[in-house]
């Protein structure tokens, strides 16, 4: 037993070491000096003008939204593709996710300077953003906190003519030592490898069969996950809707809500009650990753990889339960996991809800075989399958319920 524990510990220590070694030390660190200072350093007057311009733009956007009320399937309804911004782009300031940030200002001044961290229309999300820099020729370091994502974060300061600011460096607290994104990937890899390692401890013939089957199932799931090897996320049809759901849940959890019933961060700040009509149980997984500091892209990629692994594992177990033949189970797993419709749902249509429901379809078929043909006392299996579908995608639950009803009628009039 001691050797088994040591082998698992060695596996996780190796993964932790790899995360530490491959962490980008300059991750989430931005330095502005020379002409680039104008991107983050503004006067108090300019900060007020930016705030007023943002208010007018938001009022105009809300007015357009009210004019669109009741319209459906209009190309101009969404104003084109949603905008995505890098942390530093051609716009003013930094686009930052929530968290604590450390700022180092290198300057020379014979008198104290007042500095304020600003973000147009996002000012309530900035904590500890006001600072007084003492008269000195050197560098001053301070920190501020964002309780939610903020766009165009800048520093408002009126610099006297006899003073000079040399550089401003912004660094996300804790970044550059241990990458949260790599840690999320490593945690999932560690869970899968731990399961495979545990299977290797069984040296019996049945243990070798289970090990080979587990390796085959994982390989099938990894093959289905090949699109995740590319950077970013595939821009599927429903992608931004589900990204908003994940961000809404994460934001609600940070605000102390549980369960989250309204996504307060969507629809221009009005909020959206999607949880009242759309199950979101499994979306708490990427939302929790977000609150642990994992980027949105990495959270979704890890979640989609988990969907593929779960679909392959559930299909194998279900097919094995129906046919009692491992080769048939492996064949069914390959066909189902790599099915073009399932792959299209996950990557092209980006329907996370339906992709989650498809994890439980094989389990539903196995449960129906057990309850209708073998042993009706195994109804908890049917309850588990239907609960999984209900908690994933309501529309698929209607189809599943209809399928069960038809099978019961067929059996009753057999």
N, C-alpha and C positions, 0 to 999 in steps of 0.2 A: 504493500500500500504506500509506503514511504517513497518508493521509486516512481510510482504513478503520480503522486503529488508533486514530486520534484520535476518530472517531465512536463506536467502542465505549467508549473511555475516557470520553468525554463522557456517554454513556448511564449508565454506572455511577456517575460522579461526581454526576449529577443524582439518581439513586436514593439515594445516600448522603446527599446534602443534604436530600432529602425525609424520610428517616428521622430525621436530626438535628433538623429543624425540627418534626416532629410527635411527637417523643418527649416524654412527660409528665415534666416536671422533678420532680414529686413522686412519681414511680413508686417503689413499694416503700419508702416512707417513712412511718413512723407516729409520731405524737407524743402522749404521754399527760401530762396535767397536771390539777390539781384532783382532782375525784372520780374521773376516769378513771384516775388512777394506781393505784387498787386493782386494775385489770385485770392489771397487769404487775409490781407491787411487792408482794411477800409477805414474811412473816417466815420465819426459818429453820425454826421449828416448823411453820408452815403448809405449807412446802415438803415436809417429811417426811410430814405427814399426807396431802398430795396424792399423794405417791409410794406410800404404803401403800394408799390407796384405789384407785389405778390398778392395783396388784398384785392386789388382791382382785378387782377387776372383770375383769382379764385371766384370773385363775384360774377365775372363774365362766364366762367365755366359752369357755375351753378345755374345761371340764367339759361344757358344753352341746354343744360340737363332738364330743367323744368319745361322748356319748349319741346323737348323730345319725349315727354311723358306720354305714354300710350302708344308710341310708335314701336314697330316690331320689324326686324329684319331689314333695317335701313343701313346702308353702307357707312353713312356719316354718323351713325349712332355712337360709335366708339371713337370717332375722330382718327381713324387709322390704327396702326399697330401701337401697343403700349410702349412708352419710352423706357429704355433701360440706360442706366448711367453708370459709368465707372466711378471709382472713388475720386479721381482727379480727371476732369475733362475740360472742354473749352469754356464751361460755365464758371461762374464765380464760386469760390470756396470748395469745400470737400463734401462729398455725399457719404455719410457715415451711418453705420448700423448702431444699434443701442450698445451701451457699455461705458466703461471709464476710459478716459484718454489723458495721456500725459503730454504737456506742451512745454517746450523749451524755447524761450525767446532770448536771442543774443542781441544786445543793444548797448548804446551809450547815451546817457542822459544826465544832465545836471540837476534835474528835478523829477519827482515821482510822476509816473504815467498811469493813467487809468485805462484798463483794458476790459472789454466786455465780449464774451463769446456770443455770437448772434447767428440766427437762422430764420429767414423770413417765414412767417406763419408757423414756425416750429419752436418758437421761443419757450413755451411752457414745458417743453421736453428737456430743456437744458438746466442742469443743476450745478451750482458752484461755478458759474461762468464769469462772475465779476471778480477782477483782481486789481490791486494797486501794485505796480512794479516800482520798487525803490530806486532812488537815484544811484546809478552805478555804471561802470563800464565792464560788462561781463555778461553772464547768462543767468536767467531766472527761470526756475522750473515750477510749474503748478499743474493741477489736474482739474478736469471737469467731467461730469457724467451726463450721458444722454439716456433718458428713460425710454426713448423710442427712436426709430430711424429718423434722421434729419438730413435735409438737402441744403446745399450751399452754406455749410457751416464756415463762418469767417470770424475774424477778430477785429472789432471796432476800437480804434485808438487814434486820438489826435496827437500826432507827433510834432513837437515844436521844431522850429527851424534849426536850433542848435543841437538837436538830438538826432540819432540815427538808429535804425533797426537793421541789423545785419542779416539775420535769418530767423525763421520760425520752423520748428520741427514738431510734428504731431505724431504720437505713437499710441497705439491701442494697448492699454495696460494688459500685461501678461502675454502679449503676442511676441513671436520671434524666439520663444524658448521651447514651446511644445505646441505644435500646430493642432488646433481643434479638428480641422478637416481630416488630416491624416490619422488622428486618434480615432475618429468615427469609423474610417475605413478599417483601421487595425482592429478595432473592437469587433466588428462584424467578421473579419477574417479570423480573429482569435476564437470566436464562438464556433465557427464552422470547423476549424482545425482541431479544437478541443473535442468536439463530437467525434470527428474521425479518429483522433488519438484514443478516445475511450473505446471505440469499436476495435481498435487494434489490440487491445488487451485480451480479447477473447480469442484464444488460439484453436478453438474447436473448428471443425469443418463448417458448422453453421455460422460461426463467427467470421470466418473468411468470406463466406457468401455475403453476409451482411455488409462487410467492409467493401467488397467489390461493388455491391449494389449502391452503397452510399457514395462511393467515389464516382460512379456513373451518374447518379442523380445530381450531385454537385457539378459535375462536368457539363451536364445538359443545361443546368441553370446558368452556369457561367457563359456558355455559348449563347444563350438567349440574352445575356447581359452585355454582349460585345459592343452595342451602340453606346454604352456608358463609358467606354474607354476614351471617347473623344471629349474634348473640353466643353464645358458649358452643359446646357440641357437642350434636348430637342424641342423646338418651338411647335408643340402640338396644338391641336384645335382648341382644347379646353385648358391649356397649360396655365394661363394667367388666372383663370378662375380658381384653380386648385392652389396655385401659389398664394393667392389672396386668402384662401381658407387657412392655409398653414400659418401665414403671417398673422392672421386674425386670431387664431387659437393661441399662438405664442404670445402675442401682445396681451390677450385677455388673461393668460396665466400669470404673466408678469405683474398685471394689475390686481391679482388676487382673486380672479374669477375661477370657479370650478364647480360644475362644468361651464365652459364658455358658451353662452347662448346668443350673443350678438357680436359680430365682428366690427368693433368700433373704428377700425383703421381703414375701412373701405368706403367706397361711394362718396368721395370728397368730404369725408369726415362725418357723413350722416349715419354711417353704420349699416350693416346688412345682417338680417336675421336668418342667414342660411342654415344654421344649426337647427332651427325649428322645423325644417322640412327635409334636410339632407343629413344622413348619419355621418358622424365624424369621429367615431371611436378610434379607428386605426390612424387617423391623421394626427393624433396626439403624439405619435412616435416621432415624425419629423419636426413637430412643433417643440417637443422637449429637446431635441437635438439643437434646434435654433436657440433655445434659451440656455443651452450649455456652451454657446459660442460658436457652433458650427455654422458655416455659411449656408445660405439658402440653397445654392446649387449643390453643395455636397450633401445636405440633408435630403434633398429629393433623390439624388443619385443613390445614396445608401438605402433609402426607402424603396426605390424601384428594384434594386438588387435583392432586397429582402422579399419583395413580392415574387420575383422569379424563383428564389430558393423555396419559398413557402408553396408556390404553385407546383413545383416539381416534387417536393417531398409529400405533399398531400395527395397528389395524383398517384405517386408510386404506392403509398400505403393503401389508398382506396382500391386501386386496380389489384393489388396483392390480396386485399380482403375479398374482392369479388371473385377472382379467378384462381386464387391459391397457387399461382405460378409466377415465379420471379421473372422469367424471360418475357412473359406477356406484360407484366407490370412495367418492366423497363421500356418495352416498346411503346406502351401506352403513354408513359411519362414523356418520352422523346416526342411523340406525335402531338400530345396536348401542350406541352411547354413551348414547343417551337411552332405551334399552330399560327398561321399567318394572321388570323383574326385576333388572337390574343396579343401577338406582338404588335399588330397595328393599333390595338386599343391602348397599349402601354406607351408607345413611342410616337405614333402618327397622330392619333386622336387625343392622346394624353388624358384619357378618361381614368383617373386613378380610382374612382369609385367602382366602376365596372371591372377594372383590372383586379381590384381587391375581391370583388364578388366571385370572379372566376377561380380564385383559390379554392372556394368551397363547392364548386360544381361537382367535381369528382367525388367528394365526400358525400354530397347529397345523393348521387347515384348509388354509392355503396350502402348508404343508410336505407334507401328505398328497397334495395335488394334484401337487406337484412330484415327489415320490418315487414315487408309484404310477402316474402317468400321463405324466410328462414326462421327468425325468432323475433316476434313482435316485442319482446322484453328489451330489445336493444334500441328502443325509441330514443334514449338520450343521444345517440349518434345522429338521429334525424334532427333533434332539437338543436344540437351543436351546429350542424350544417346550416339550418335555416337562420339561426341566430347570427352566424358569420355573414350570411348574405344580407340579412336585414341591417346589420351594422356597417355594411359596405355600400350597398346601392339599392334603393327601394324599388326601382323599376324592375330589376332582376328578381327581386323577391316575389313580385307579382307573377312573373313567368314560372318561377320555381313552384309557387303555390298551385298554379294551374296544372303544372306537370304532375304534382303529387295527387291532386284531385282526380285527374283523368286516370292515373294508374290505379287508384282505389276503386273507381267505378268499373274499370276493366276487370279487376280482380273480383269485385262483387258480382259481376254478371258473367264471370268466366265461364 
